[in-house]
Amino acid sequence: MRLIFEALDAYVIWDAEGRMVFSITSKRDLVILEISNEEVICNEVRQTIDTPAQIIGNRVFVLLRFVAEMLDKDVVHDEETMIVLVTSK
């Protein structure tokens, strides 16, 4: 998850005790994800995610499309090449 957020120009803070991720972008967007919770908060607006963030091994995984679109990015998936492009709107 850190890789995705940092690629989208966001700083990530992991709260191990609360099992929560806080992300702040350079535009001051604040995203709060709690592991296994279907609700995500982005700039004080609650949204429901199809697949909640989860821990696998030592890493937190989250859906790329949901995070990118939440941060006002366009996402295109090319099924033939299996490439996902994330760009600014």
C-alpha positions, 0 to 999 in steps of 0.5 A: 500500500505504501508503494501505491500511495507514495507513487500518488504523491502521498505520505503514509503513516502506519498505526500498528496498534490501531491497525490503521493507515493514514495518508496525506497528499501534497494537496492535503487530501487525508485518507484514513483506512482501517484494516478489514473495515469496509469504510474509508474516510477521504477528506472527512467523507466516508466511502465504502470499499468493495474489498477492505484493506488487509494484511498479508504477510507484513504488508497492507494491501488495498485496491489500486483503482479505489485509492487512485480514484479517491485521490482524483486520478484516472485509472485505465486497465488494458486487459490485453497487456495486463497494464494499469495506467494511473494518470492525473485528471 
